[in-house]
Amino acid sequence: MASTIERSNRRLKWAMLSPALAFVGLMIIFPLLFTLNLSTTDAFGAVNAGAKHIGLQNFADGLSDSRRFWPAVWRTVVFTVGAVALETVFGLALAMLMRKVFRGIRWVRTVLIIPLLATPVAIGILWLLILDPTNGIANRMLDVVGIPPQEFLGSVSQSLPTLMLIDVWQWTPMMTLLLLAGLATLPEEPEEAARVDGAGAWQRFRHVVLPMLGPTLMTALVLRAVDGLKTFDIIYATKGAGGGSSFEAETLNVYAYGLTFDYQEYGLAAAVLVMFTLFIIGVVLVLRRRSVRSAA
């Protein structure tokens, strides 16, 4: 009797879940299969304009493109690694400072999440005004301390570092909140024992707090790394098509967007997106493996 009820409950569970699972599966599987199929065609100008299958030629063309593809890959890696590294350092520092309750902490937390409330496009426009070489407040502040005016987003060499700093300004609060939540779950006894043994603040942080915070830190890194790799809005809002006139800020996302909507090379764009997706999956697997090793 009990086994019959258990089987009935199991069937009921899958019957209730099946519509949602089917919907999610359809929304994920169909775009993937469509993109994979499109990546093996010479679709150009119109997706349905009698495209022919050309095998892996689009992948070969993309991988052999040393003028746009590989520089875009390099910029994507540099942007993600640089931005996420700074966000992790600043986020961890802020989380440690906010770990103890102090007067006004509610106001500090409220101000901290303000960058997360605005859309990336709005943030891009805001920073365009701040960093305007002629009338922006950034150069006026630099002039006060005797630093000559900078071109910032108008410069080929400064565009990518400037975009990284904008990303750091927007997403450091998220890293802070994630790490602050992780710090709140840590037991106090190991740190107290280290304090009794005479360990200093840095020693306690390095040998007690940081190892215990490792799983949370790796989870935050995975989330931010994946999100950083996919950054598009701020780059397009500030630099426009191609990431600038010299493609100085063109990442893989911007490159694929340009292939699709500017050049209408749908087959090649699909191949680039497939390779980009595999690249992101590879990054996630590497970070997850490191997370498992640190937890062990």
Steps between C-alpha positions, in 0.01 A plus 500: 500500500777741598694424179188566293451838665868579450479417128186710466670794669800462272279499190311801630824684565626445144157578357504837678860573401482384138335814351761729657787267405370473144474879471847560640645224284336641190624851575856372545530213254330660200722814490809284546407263219397790274831680564700182445324438172541863391872488579548232232335707223602794284195703612548861395266794455190305606487194722243328277657596166590150385809447715721201414678277747876551485606282792756652736618770259365782718695369797815482289444854372447631851804328646719623213387862538795668669368851428172492695429163665817435698542862614137484618579181692801667661301810598225281646753317718683817606176682579356210701815409693588860580149607601420188704837509678449862608139435597606204712774693681286809562192291581688291754654810659161670530341182634764471770450867596123454516519170684457664838188702568570872539295815515358591160560157342147498357572821311831362378331187365229707333755721325704193408224339294412814302721402201312169478164673463578682175494336158835452323395737219418776751832441672679521165337835421580627851867416464512647150402832657741464792794402276432747220848633403375860468226556755514190721551532873774233498751721317410798718585295807827386342586861421463589867780257592716601204436202271454589131162429336439141386298375205363198687238336274614711206845343504593175329739400779286619793158372390526142629655589840234772542221252425650260752489770768138578413417131538685494833297800621174328410563143615730530802190547721367161388827331593492681833148380580578140398817488709333679790232232501772234501682670789177506701478120486855434627540372855675738738682237706799438265576871472463548875737209562755654261467834682565330834809334352634845414427510126478848352217633285674410173594153624143432608370618163758306298500171688151485655242720331612465138513116497154477657367758253648306205179332373303826510786686335521248216125509447511880477792476256310259275191721496694818426735337248210365293320834520820688413562285193152587373532877552346686208272787609760735647745444215240560231348799683835674537697390192229414248522244220828311479614625839637818345635619167813286538319210672697591813228376738349225285442186704354173370146609585539827311670320212216246468242780520673686219518192281127447551347845475763709320637251245213245503744209493269273697687177444834640613335679793336175612837322484660774711220470756540121516873538562428774756254272681756218510756746631266608783423137586875430513557793737217383726636145512850621587373726777270230635787252509712749692206557733471128571875474565497797739200356686678167536 
